[in-house]
């Protein structure tokens, strides 16, 4: 994300999205301090605009304000992530159910198959970074197909701490294969229009992810 070269001022929404993208892609690490004056200079906006962005992202859970210290990329405790995981299990399961209940068009079917194909390719190449990125796109696509705005908005919040945590570099090939087998079952159930099976498969998949969080080293948390 580079500074804009246009004479038009950058909107708070655009700056906020840019910061979110950096967090998602690991450009900002959990616990990293964000410097107001540096961002104001980068985007050629006043510091008031950056403070507005910070306030929004603190409210959305991306950043945290620490009194007398500044604004930091939020870090989550293991307990917080596990609590979010219990909520994710229900919401992701509902999302898969709703998607399976839909009468999918050819474009939606092709999109879901394409996601699965890219997951398969990343697994075969043992490419954790590519798999991680595609994993989130896959889940987001299922949510969009489900077409429930409330589920989508709620999931965006409880997925947040997993962007750089769910599949760390130490994630083994066997674990990736197990995760992708879950995806293959979920994809098959949605395409076959089997809501009960899709929901059950998705919930089992998320529960397995929660167990993965339990096994991670303490260094990944607060």
C-alpha positions, 0 to 999 in steps of 0.5 A: 500500500503506497501513498496516493499521488492524486490531488484528491484527499484520501477518505477515512474509509480508504485509509481504514481499508488499507490498514486492515489489508496490511493487518490481514497480510502481515504488514503490521504485526500484532502488538505493533504501534501505529504512528499517527504522524507517519500515516498522516504524511503517507496519505497526505491527510491531516492528523485528524483524519488519521485519528478518525480512522484509529477510532473506527478501527479500535471500534471494529477490534483491529486496533487497541488504544493504550493510555499514555502509549498510543494505538497498537495492532490488537493482540488477542489472548488464547481465551479470547480467540477460543471464545470467538471460535465457539461463535465462529463454529455456529456462524460458519455452520449456518453460513454453509447451511444457507449456501447449501439451501441456495439454488446455485447458479453456474457462476457460483458453482464455478467460483466455489470449484475454483476456490477448492481447486486453488486450495488443492493446489496450495496443499499439493505444493505445501504452500502455507501462505497461499493456502492461508490466503485462499482459505479465507477467500473460500470461507468469505465466498461461502458467506457471500453465497449464503446471502445473509448480511447479519451472518457476514458482518458478525463473522468478519469480527470473530475471524479477525484474530485468525488472519495471521494465526490460523496457519502459522509457518510451522503448520505441517503438511499433514495438518494442511491435508486434514484441513483441506479434506474438510474443505472438500467435504464442505464444497461437495455438500454445498454443491449437492444441496445438502444443508444438514451435511454442509453445516455439520461438516463446517462446524466440525472443521471450525472445531478442529481449528479451535483445537489447533489454537489450543496447541499453538505456542504461547508466543502467538498470544498476549 
